[in-house]
Amino acid sequence: GMLFLVMPKEPVIRLSEVGDSGQSLLGHVMIVGEMCVAHLGLTNGFRMVVDEGPEGGQSVCCIHLPVLCGRQLGCPPG
């Protein structure tokens, strides 16, 4: 499997604090993640994860998008 991170240049602390002004930024981060997966030729699927808050598993103080791919991923995650 493979894991990589996509992070916006503009720091975003919490997804819940983004509001309308951050929608295009967050959409762009997801599109860049998908472009990276396509560039790597991993066509069988991928998972993007956003953690928020302590109960959501957020351990880094800015939004980043982990992209997991390259192997079968189970459900439910974690």
Secondary structure, 3 states (H helix, E strand, C coil): CEEEEECCCCCCCCHHHCCHHHHHHHHHHHHHHHHHHHHCCCCCCEEECCCCCHHHCCCCCCCCEEEEECCCCCCCCC
